[in-house]
Amino acid sequence: MKELDYIVVGGGLAGIAFCEQLRAANKDFVVFDNASQQSSRVAAGLYNPVILKRFTKVWNAKSQLELALPKYKVLENLLAVKLNYELPVYRKFASIEEQNEWFVASDKPVLCDFLSTDLIGDINESINAEFGYGEVLHSGRINTAQLVKSYGDYLRSTDRLVPEEFQYELLEMESNAIQYKNITSKHIVFAEGFGLTKNPFFNHLPLNGTKGEMLTIKAPDLKMNFILKSSVFIVPLEDDLFWIGATYEREDKTHQVTQEAKDDLIEKVRLIITCDFEIVQQVAAIRPTTKNRRPFVGSHSEYKNIHVLNGLGTRGVMISPFVAQELFNHIEKGTALDSEIDIKRFDK
């Protein structure tokens, strides 16, 4: 028998962020992850404090960034890999009216720290940008694919990874602990992304799940050293590769790529850039999205040592350290959760 403080189910951004809380507090834990959920592995990994479709601030953006970026620095040192690429996000304007809307938004107190008031001209000969760009400050990308892989390797090397599917029916509840196979643990945290829909303890939570398809293209002539937001995001990677995405599909809940999504992304890219490119890869994943864009964080109403950390949606890079800290402090110190993320909001 193995006695632990925590079992964590899920090795994506939410699970990693919670493991880092446990590691910092010297808690004993294992992680069950069978790599069935792909959203953390194929995401662009952007941290961007502004919703660029409407020029509004991301919820709690300043606090999230102040907490998240030092956490990723710790992870870079732990894993001996580069994860954080600080890059500006340039929002391409489609008209003079959009320029005006940008400057109106940049005067608002909640946005003035994040939106530059300097208009950037048409600076790249391979991009159609007649009306120029607005620059988002304090932005960049985390290489989430590298993070998930390297953290999995770290867990394996420290004998903390169980690379198999978690079987809910084998979980036994005791008064002050839970029993799973040969493990006795004080707590279990479910952070399995869209897999939550199969979880009998939390499948009542209204997790929507939105399918996204993304392309990787090779465009040697693009020469872009910023993240571009237009009808899609174009994110520079390495070796003249660029991440293109993403689509939003609410009905299809499979990880299968589609020709329809590929054609849609290609059409949008060709309206933005003028240089040649080739398709290198197409991937799909189900984002764990929620109706009001707030995560699911908290403890089971009946079993107080069973917890959930989910629903991070499209902003997992920014929000995962924040919600992980909230849940850890709630469990270990009895602090109240932020009411906007607490799953008690769904209690009948």
CORFENCOR-V391582 format. One record per pair of residues at least 24 apart in sequence whose C-alpha atoms are under 10 Angstrom apart, sorted by sequence separation. I is the first residue (numbers start at 0). J is the second residue. D is the distance in whole Angstrom. If there is no record, write none. Layout:
I_J_D / I_J_D
This chain:
3_27_5 / 4_28_6 / 5_29_7 / 6_30_6 / 7_31_6 / 8_32_6 / 9_33_8 / 10_34_8 / 112_136_7 / 113_137_7 / 216_240_6 / 217_241_6 / 243_267_10 / 244_268_10 / 257_281_9 / 286_310_8 / 287_311_6 / 288_312_4 / 294_318_9 / 306_330_9 / 2_27_8 / 3_28_6 / 4_29_9 / 5_30_9 / 6_31_8 / 7_32_9 / 8_33_9 / 9_34_8 / 10_35_10 / 11_36_8 / 110_135_10 / 111_136_10 / 112_137_9 / 113_138_9 / 215_240_7 / 216_241_5 / 217_242_9 / 243_268_8 / 256_281_7 / 257_282_9 / 286_311_8 / 287_312_5 / 288_313_7 / 293_318_10 / 294_319_9 / 297_322_10 / 305_330_10 / 2_28_9 / 3_29_8 / 9_35_9 / 10_36_9 / 11_37_8 / 12_38_9 / 13_39_9 / 88_114_10 / 165_191_10 / 215_241_6 / 216_242_7 / 255_281_10 / 256_282_6 / 257_283_9 / 286_312_6 / 287_313_8 / 288_314_10 / 296_322_7 / 304_330_8 / 9_36_8 / 11_38_8 / 12_39_6 / 214_241_8 / 215_242_5 / 216_243_7 / 255_282_8 / 256_283_6 / 285_312_9 / 286_313_7 / 295_322_9 / 296_323_9 / 303_330_9 / 11_39_5 / 12_40_9 / 91_119_9 / 105_133_10 / 214_242_6 / 215_243_6 / 254_282_8 / 255_283_6 / 256_284_9 / 286_314_10 / 287_315_10 / 294_322_8 / 297_325_9 / 298_326_9 / 10_39_9 / 11_40_7 / 90_119_10 / 91_120_10 / 213_242_7 / 214_243_5 / 215_244_9 / 254_283_5 / 255_284_8 / 286_315_10 / 296_325_8 / 297_326_6 / 10_40_10 / 89_119_9 / 91_121_9 / 167_197_9 / 168_198_10 / 213_243_6 / 214_244_6 / 253_283_8 / 254_284_5 / 296_326_7 / 297_327_10 / 310_340_9 / 101_132_10 / 102_133_9 / 167_198_7 / 168_199_9 / 212_243_9 / 213_244_5 / 214_245_8 / 252_283_10 / 253_284_8 / 254_285_7 / 298_329_9 / 309_340_10 / 12_44_10 / 98_130_8 / 101_133_7 / 166_198_9 / 167_199_7 / 212_244_7 / 213_245_5 / 214_246_10 / 252_284_9 / 253_285_7 / 297_329_8 / 298_330_8 / 308_340_10 / 97_130_9 / 98_131_9 / 101_134_10 / 165_198_10 / 167_200_9 / 211_244_8 / 212_245_6 / 213_246_7 / 231_264_8 / 252_285_7 / 296_329_10 / 297_330_9 / 308_341_10 / 93_127_10 / 94_128_10 / 95_129_10 / 96_130_10 / 98_132_8 / 211_245_6 / 212_246_5 / 230_264_9 / 251_285_9 / 252_286_10 / 307_341_10 / 308_342_10 / 91_126_10 / 93_128_8 / 94_129_8 / 95_130_7 / 97_132_10 / 98_133_8 / 210_245_9 / 211_246_5 / 212_247_8 / 233_268_8 / 241_276_10 / 307_342_9 / 91_127_9 / 92_128_7 / 93_129_8 / 94_130_6 / 95_131_10 / 97_133_10 / 210_246_7 / 211_247_5 / 212_248_9 / 231_267_7 / 232_268_9 / 240_276_10 / 249_285_9 / 46_83_10 / 51_88_10 / 91_128_6 / 92_129_8 / 93_130_6 / 94_131_9 / 209_246_9 / 210_247_6 / 211_248_6 / 230_267_7 / 231_268_8 / 239_276_10 / 240_277_10 / 241_278_10 / 242_279_10 / 246_283_9 / 248_285_9 / 44_82_10 / 45_83_10 / 51_89_10 / 52_90_9 / 91_129_9 / 92_130_6 / 93_131_8 / 209_247_6 / 210_248_5 / 211_249_9 / 229_267_9 / 230_268_8 / 233_271_10 / 240_278_10 / 241_279_10 / 242_280_9 / 243_281_9 / 245_283_9 / 247_285_10 / 297_335_10 / 44_83_9 / 45_84_9 / 46_85_9 / 47_86_10 / 49_88_10 / 51_90_7 / 91_130_8 / 92_131_6 / 93_132_9 / 208_247_10 / 209_248_6 / 210_249_6 / 229_268_9 / 233_272_10 / 240_279_8 / 242_281_10 / 247_286_9 / 297_336_7 / 44_84_10 / 45_85_10 / 46_86_10 / 47_87_9 / 51_91_10 / 91_131_6 / 92_132_6 / 208_248_9 / 209_249_5 / 210_250_8 / 211_251_10 / 230_270_9 / 231_271_9 / 296_336_8 / 297_337_10 / 45_86_9 / 47_88_8 / 90_131_8 / 91_132_5 / 92_133_7 / 208_249_7 / 209_250_8 / 210_251_7 / 211_252_10 / 229_270_10 / 230_271_8 / 296_337_9 / 46_88_10 / 89_131_9 / 90_132_5 / 91_133_7 / 207_249_8 / 208_250_9 / 209_251_8 / 210_252_6 / 212_254_9 / 229_271_8 / 296_338_10 / 300_342_9 / 45_88_9 / 54_97_10 / 89_132_6 / 90_133_5 / 91_134_9 / 207_250_10 / 208_251_9 / 209_252_7 / 210_253_8 / 211_254_9 / 212_255_9 / 213_256_9 / 228_271_10 / 296_339_9 / 297_340_8 / 298_341_9 / 299_342_9 / 300_343_8 / 88_132_9 / 89_133_6 / 90_134_6 / 208_252_7 / 210_254_8 / 212_256_7 / 227_271_10 / 295_339_9 / 296_340_6 / 297_341_6 / 298_342_8 / 299_343_9 / 88_133_8 / 89_134_5 / 90_135_8 / 207_252_10 / 210_255_10 / 211_256_9 / 212_257_8 / 294_339_8 / 295_340_6 / 296_341_5 / 297_342_6 / 298_343_9 / 54_100_8 / 55_101_10 / 87_133_10 / 88_134_6 / 89_135_6 / 210_256_10 / 214_260_9 / 293_339_7 / 294_340_5 / 295_341_6 / 296_342_6 / 297_343_8 / 300_346_9 / 53_100_9 / 54_101_7 / 87_134_7 / 88_135_5 / 89_136_9 / 213_260_8 / 214_261_7 / 292_339_10 / 293_340_6 / 294_341_8 / 295_342_5 / 296_343_9 / 53_101_9 / 54_102_10 / 56_104_10 / 61_109_10 / 87_135_6 / 88_136_7 / 212_260_7 / 213_261_8 / 291_339_9 / 292_340_9 / 293_341_9 / 294_342_8 / 295_343_9 / 54_103_9 / 55_104_7 / 60_109_10 / 86_135_9 / 87_136_6 / 88_137_9 / 89_138_10 / 211_260_9 / 212_261_8 / 216_265_10 / 293_342_10 / 295_344_10 / 20_70_10 / 51_101_9 / 54_104_6 / 55_105_10 / 86_136_9 / 87_137_7 / 88_138_6 / 214_264_8 / 295_345_10 / 16_67_9 / 19_70_8 / 53_104_9 / 54_105_9 / 56_107_10 / 61_112_9 / 85_136_10 / 86_137_8 / 87_138_6 / 88_139_7 / 213_264_8 / 214_265_9 / 221_272_8 / 55_107_10 / 57_109_10 / 61_113_9 / 85_137_8 / 86_138_6 / 87_139_6 / 88_140_10 / 212_264_9 / 221_273_9 / 56_109_7 / 57_110_10 / 60_113_10 / 85_138_6 / 86_139_4 / 87_140_9 / 220_273_9 / 221_274_7 / 16_70_9 / 19_73_9 / 55_109_8 / 56_110_6 / 84_138_9 / 85_139_4 / 86_140_7 / 218_272_10 / 220_274_6 / 221_275_8 / 16_71_10 / 19_74_9 / 55_110_7 / 56_111_10 / 84_139_6 / 85_140_6 / 219_274_9 / 220_275_7 / 221_276_9 / 54_110_9 / 83_139_7 / 84_140_5 / 85_141_9 / 218_274_7 / 219_275_8 / 220_276_8 / 56_113_8 / 83_140_6 / 84_141_6 / 218_275_6 / 219_276_8 / 16_74_10 / 56_114_10 / 82_140_8 / 83_141_5 / 84_142_8 / 217_275_9 / 218_276_5 / 219_277_10 / 15_74_10 / 82_141_5 / 83_142_7 / 193_252_9 / 216_275_10 / 217_276_5 / 218_277_7 / 54_114_9 / 81_141_9 / 82_142_5 / 83_143_9 / 216_276_6 / 217_277_5 / 218_278_9 / 49_110_8 / 81_142_8 / 82_143_7 / 216_277_5 / 217_278_7 / 48_110_9 / 80_142_10 / 82_144_9 / 215_277_9 / 216_278_5 / 217_279_7 / 82_145_7 / 83_146_10 / 215_278_6 / 216_279_5 / 217_280_10 / 48_112_10 / 49_113_7 / 81_145_8 / 82_146_7 / 214_278_7 / 215_279_5 / 216_280_7 / 48_113_7 / 49_114_8 / 80_145_8 / 81_146_9 / 214_279_7 / 215_280_5 / 216_281_9 / 47_113_9 / 48_114_9 / 80_146_8 / 214_280_6 / 215_281_6 / 78_145_10 / 213_280_8 / 214_281_5 / 215_282_9 / 78_146_8 / 213_281_6 / 214_282_7 / 80_149_8 / 212_281_7 / 213_282_5 / 214_283_9 / 71_141_8 / 79_149_9 / 212_282_6 / 213_283_6 / 75_146_9 / 78_149_6 / 211_282_8 / 212_283_4 / 213_284_9 / 74_146_8 / 77_149_10 / 78_150_7 / 211_283_6 / 212_284_7 / 64_137_8 / 68_141_10 / 77_150_9 / 210_283_7 / 211_284_6 / 212_285_9 / 64_138_9 / 75_149_10 / 78_152_9 / 210_284_6 / 211_285_6 / 71_146_9 / 74_149_10 / 78_153_7 / 209_284_8 / 210_285_4 / 211_286_7 / 61_137_10 / 74_150_9 / 77_153_9 / 208_284_10 / 209_285_5 / 210_286_6 / 208_285_6 / 209_286_5 / 210_287_9 / 207_285_10 / 208_286_5 / 209_287_7 / 210_288_10 / 207_286_9 / 208_287_5 / 209_288_6 / 206_286_10 / 207_287_7 / 208_288_5 / 209_289_9 / 206_287_7 / 207_288_5 / 208_289_7 / 206_288_6 / 207_289_5 / 208_290_10 / 205_288_9 / 206_289_5 / 207_290_7 / 51_135_9 / 205_289_7 / 206_290_8 / 204_289_9 / 205_290_8 / 49_135_7 / 139_225_9 / 140_226_9 / 48_135_8 / 49_136_9 / 138_225_10 / 139_226_8 / 47_135_8 / 48_136_8 / 49_137_10 / 138_226_9 / 206_294_9 / 47_136_8 / 48_137_8 / 49_138_9 / 206_295_9 / 47_137_7 / 48_138_7 / 205_295_9 / 46_137_8 / 47_138_5 / 134_225_10 / 135_226_10 / 193_284_9 / 194_285_9 / 196_287_10 / 204_295_8 / 46_138_5 / 47_139_7 / 134_226_10 / 193_285_7 / 195_287_9 / 45_138_7 / 46_139_6 / 47_140_8 / 134_227_10 / 192_285_8 / 193_286_7 / 194_287_9 / 45_139_6 / 46_140_6 / 140_234_9 / 142_236_9 / 192_286_7 / 193_287_5 / 201_295_10 / 44_139_8 / 45_140_4 / 46_141_8 / 125_220_7 / 126_221_8 / 132_227_9 / 133_228_10 / 139_234_10 / 140_235_10 / 192_287_5 / 193_288_8 / 43_139_10 / 44_140_5 / 45_141_6 / 124_220_9 / 125_221_6 / 132_228_9 / 140_236_10 / 191_287_9 / 192_288_9 / 43_140_7 / 44_141_5 / 45_142_9 / 124_221_8 / 125_222_8 / 126_223_9 / 132_229_10 / 201_298_10 / 42_140_10 / 43_141_8 / 44_142_6 / 45_143_9 / 123_221_8 / 124_222_9 / 125_223_9 / 201_299_8 / 42_141_9 / 43_142_7 / 44_143_6 / 123_222_8 / 200_299_7 / 201_300_10 / 42_142_9 / 43_143_7 / 44_144_9 / 123_223_8 / 200_300_9 / 41_142_9 / 42_143_7 / 43_144_9 / 122_223_10 / 126_227_10 / 128_229_10 / 200_301_10 / 40_142_9 / 41_143_7 / 42_144_8 / 200_302_9 / 208_310_9 / 211_313_10 / 39_142_10 / 40_143_6 / 41_144_6 / 206_309_9 / 207_310_9 / 209_312_8 / 39_143_6 / 40_144_4 / 201_305_10 / 206_310_7 / 208_312_8 / 209_313_9 / 38_143_10 / 39_144_7 / 40_145_8 / 190_295_10 / 200_305_8 / 201_306_9 / 205_310_9 / 207_312_10 / 38_144_10 / 40_146_8 / 190_296_10 / 200_306_9 / 201_307_8 / 204_310_10 / 206_312_10 / 37_144_10 / 39_146_9 / 40_147_7 / 189_296_10 / 200_307_9 / 39_147_7 / 40_148_8 / 188_296_10 / 188_297_9 / 188_298_9 / 187_298_10 / 195_307_9 / 34_147_10 / 195_308_10 / 195_309_8 / 194_309_10 / 195_310_9 / 186_302_10 / 187_303_10 / 188_304_8 / 189_305_8 / 190_306_9 / 191_307_9 / 192_308_9 / 193_309_8 / 186_303_9 / 187_304_6 / 188_305_6 / 189_306_6 / 190_307_6 / 191_308_8 / 192_309_6 / 193_310_8 / 186_304_5 / 187_305_5 / 188_306_5 / 189_307_5 / 190_308_5 / 191_309_7 / 192_310_7 / 32_151_9 / 185_304_7 / 186_305_6 / 187_306_6 / 188_307_5 / 189_308_6 / 190_309_5 / 191_310_10 / 192_311_8 / 193_312_10 / 184_304_9 / 185_305_9 / 186_306_8 / 187_307_8 / 188_308_7 / 189_309_8 / 190_310_9 / 192_312_9 / 30_151_9 / 188_309_10 / 190_311_10 / 30_154_8 / 29_154_8 / 30_155_9 / 177_302_10 / 28_154_10 / 29_155_10 / 176_302_10 / 33_160_10 / 175_302_10 / 176_303_9 / 177_304_8 / 29_157_10 / 30_158_10 / 31_159_9 / 32_160_7 / 33_161_8 / 34_162_8 / 35_163_10 / 174_302_9 / 175_303_9 / 176_304_7 / 177_305_8 / 29_158_8 / 30_159_6 / 31_160_6 / 32_161_6 / 33_162_5 / 34_163_8 / 35_164_8 / 173_302_9 / 174_303_9 / 175_304_7 / 176_305_9 / 28_158_10 / 29_159_4 / 30_160_5 / 31_161_5 / 32_162_5 / 33_163_5 / 34_164_9 / 172_302_8 / 174_304_9 / 12_143_8 / 15_146_9 / 28_159_7 / 29_160_6 / 30_161_6 / 31_162_6 / 32_163_6 / 33_164_5 / 173_304_10 / 11_143_9 / 15_147_8 / 18_150_10 / 27_159_9 / 28_160_9 / 29_161_7 / 30_162_8 / 31_163_6 / 32_164_7 / 33_165_8 / 172_304_9 / 11_144_10 / 14_147_10 / 30_163_10 / 31_164_7 / 32_165_8 / 172_305_9 / 12_146_9 / 31_165_6 / 11_146_9 / 12_147_7 / 15_150_7 / 30_165_10 / 11_147_6 / 15_151_9 / 18_154_10 / 88_224_10 / 89_225_7 / 90_226_9 / 91_227_7 / 92_228_9 / 93_229_8 / 10_147_7 / 11_148_10 / 87_224_8 / 88_225_6 / 89_226_6 / 90_227_6 / 91_228_6 / 92_229_8 / 93_230_10 / 10_148_9 / 86_224_7 / 87_225_5 / 88_226_5 / 89_227_5 / 90_228_5 / 91_229_5 / 188_326_9 / 204_342_8 / 11_150_9 / 15_154_10 / 86_225_6 / 87_226_6 / 88_227_6 / 89_228_6 / 90_229_6 / 91_230_9 / 188_327_10 / 10_150_8 / 11_151_9 / 85_225_9 / 86_226_7 / 87_227_9 / 88_228_7 / 89_229_9 / 90_230_10 / 205_345_9 / 10_151_7 / 85_226_10 / 201_342_10 / 204_345_7 / 90_232_9 / 126_268_10 / 127_269_10 / 203_345_9 / 204_346_10 / 89_232_10 / 126_269_10 / 127_270_8 / 128_271_8 / 203_346_10 / 10_154_10 / 88_232_9 / 126_270_9 / 127_271_5 / 128_272_9 / 186_330_9 / 88_233_10 / 126_271_6 / 127_272_6 / 88_234_9 / 125_271_8 / 126_272_4 / 127_273_7 / 125_272_5 / 126_273_6 / 86_234_9 / 124_272_9 / 125_273_5 / 126_274_8 / 86_235_9 / 123_272_9 / 124_273_8 / 125_274_6 / 10_160_9 / 124_274_9 / 125_275_9 / 84_235_10 / 7_159_10 / 10_162_10 / 84_236_9 / 6_159_10 / 7_160_10 / 8_161_9 / 9_162_10 / 29_182_10 / 39_192_9 / 38_192_8 / 9_164_10 / 29_184_10 / 36_191_7 / 37_192_9 / 38_193_9 / 8_164_9 / 9_165_9 / 28_184_8 / 35_191_9 / 36_192_7 / 37_193_9 / 8_165_7 / 27_184_9 / 28_185_10 / 30_187_10 / 34_191_10 / 35_192_10 / 36_193_7 / 28_186_9 / 29_187_10 / 30_188_10 / 31_189_10 / 32_190_10 / 33_191_10 / 35_193_10 / 36_194_7 / 28_187_9 / 31_190_10 / 32_191_8 / 35_194_8 / 31_191_9 / 42_211_9 / 41_211_10 / 42_212_10 / 43_213_9 / 5_176_10 / 6_177_9 / 17_188_9 / 41_212_9 / 42_213_8 / 4_176_9 / 5_177_10 / 38_210_9 / 41_213_8 / 143_315_10 / 3_176_10 / 6_179_9 / 17_190_9 / 38_211_9 / 41_214_10 / 143_316_8 / 2_176_10 / 14_188_8 / 16_190_10 / 142_316_10 / 14_189_8 / 15_190_9 / 141_316_7 / 2_178_9 / 6_182_9 / 13_189_9 / 14_190_5 / 52_228_9 / 140_316_8 / 141_317_10 / 1_178_10 / 5_182_10 / 6_183_9 / 13_190_6 / 14_191_8 / 51_228_8 / 52_229_9 / 140_317_10 / 0_178_10 / 1_179_10 / 5_183_9 / 6_184_7 / 12_190_9 / 13_191_8 / 14_192_9 / 51_229_9 / 52_230_9 / 1_180_10 / 2_181_9 / 3_182_7 / 4_183_8 / 5_184_6 / 6_185_8 / 7_186_9 / 8_187_8 / 9_188_9 / 11_190_8 / 12_191_10 / 13_192_8 / 0_180_9 / 1_181_6 / 2_182_6 / 3_183_6 / 4_184_5 / 5_185_6 / 6_186_6 / 7_187_6 / 8_188_6 / 9_189_7 / 10_190_8 / 11_191_8 / 12_192_9 / 91_271_9 / 0_181_5 / 1_182_5 / 2_183_5 / 3_184_5 / 4_185_5 / 5_186_5 / 6_187_5 / 7_188_5 / 8_189_5 / 9_190_5 / 10_191_7 / 11_192_8 / 45_226_9 / 0_182_6 / 1_183_6 / 2_184_6 / 3_185_7 / 4_186_6 / 5_187_5 / 6_188_6 / 7_189_6 / 8_190_6 / 9_191_4 / 10_192_9 / 0_183_7 / 1_184_8 / 2_185_8 / 3_186_8 / 4_187_8 / 5_188_7 / 6_189_8 / 7_190_7 / 8_191_6 / 9_192_7 / 3_187_10 / 7_191_9 / 8_192_10 / 9_194_9 / 9_195_10 / 45_232_10 / 43_232_9 / 45_234_9 / 43_233_9 / 44_234_10 / 43_234_7 / 43_235_10 / 43_236_9 / 43_241_10 / 43_242_7 / 42_242_9 / 43_243_8 / 41_242_10 / 43_244_8 / 42_244_9 / 43_245_9 / 42_245_9 / 38_254_10 / 37_254_8 / 36_254_9 / 35_254_10 / 58_292_9 / 57_292_10 / 58_293_9 / 41_281_10 / 42_282_10 / 41_282_7 / 42_283_9 / 41_283_8 / 42_284_9 / 41_284_7 / 38_282_10 / 40_284_9 / 42_286_9 / 37_282_9 / 38_283_8 / 39_284_9 / 71_316_9 / 37_283_8 / 38_284_5 / 39_285_10 / 37_284_5 / 38_285_6 / 39_286_9 / 36_284_7 / 37_285_7 / 38_286_6 / 68_316_9 / 36_285_8 / 37_286_9 / 38_287_8 / 67_316_8 / 68_317_8 / 71_320_9 / 36_286_9 / 67_317_6 / 70_320_7 / 36_287_10 / 66_317_9 / 67_318_8 / 69_320_10 / 64_316_9 / 65_317_9 / 66_318_9 / 67_319_8 / 68_320_9 / 63_316_9 / 64_317_6 / 66_319_10 / 67_320_6 / 63_317_6 / 64_318_8 / 66_320_7 / 67_321_7 / 62_317_10 / 63_318_6 / 66_321_7 / 61_317_10 / 62_318_9 / 63_319_9 / 64_320_9 / 65_321_10 / 57_314_9 / 60_317_8 / 63_320_8 / 64_321_9 / 59_317_10 / 60_318_8 / 63_321_6 / 66_324_9 / 59_318_9 / 62_321_8 / 63_322_9 / 57_317_10 / 58_318_9 / 59_321_10 / 48_314_9 / 46_313_10 / 47_314_8 / 45_313_9 / 46_314_7 / 44_313_9 / 45_314_8 / 46_315_9 / 47_316_9 / 48_317_8 / 43_313_10 / 44_314_8 / 45_315_9 / 46_316_6 / 47_317_8 / 42_313_8 / 44_315_8 / 45_316_7 / 46_317_6 / 42_314_10 / 44_316_6 / 45_317_8 / 46_318_9 / 42_315_9 / 43_316_10 / 44_317_9 / 38_312_9 / 39_313_10 / 42_316_9 / 38_313_9 / 39_315_8 / 38_315_10 / 39_316_9 / 17_308_9 / 16_308_10 / 13_307_10 / 14_308_8 / 13_308_7 / 14_309_9 / 13_309_7 / 12_309_10 / 13_310_9 / 13_311_8 / 5_304_10 / 6_305_10 / 7_306_10 / 8_307_10 / 9_308_10 / 12_311_9 / 16_315_10 / 5_305_10 / 7_307_10 / 8_308_10 / 9_309_10 / 16_316_10 / 20_320_9 / 7_308_10 / 19_320_9 / 13_315_7 / 16_318_10 / 17_319_8 / 21_323_10 / 12_315_6 / 13_316_9 / 16_319_6 / 17_320_7 / 20_323_7 / 21_324_10 / 24_327_10 / 11_315_9 / 12_316_7 / 15_319_9 / 16_320_5 / 17_321_10 / 19_323_9 / 20_324_7 / 12_317_10 / 13_318_9 / 14_319_9 / 15_320_9 / 16_321_9 / 17_322_8 / 18_323_9 / 19_324_9 / 20_325_10 / 12_318_9 / 13_319_5 / 14_320_10 / 16_322_8 / 17_323_5 / 20_326_10 / 21_327_8 / 12_319_6 / 13_320_8 / 16_323_6 / 17_324_7 / 20_327_7 / 11_319_10 / 12_320_9 / 13_321_10 / 15_323_9 / 16_324_8 / 17_325_10 / 20_328_9 / 13_322_8 / 14_323_8 / 17_326_8 / 18_327_10 / 13_323_7 / 17_327_7 / 12_323_10
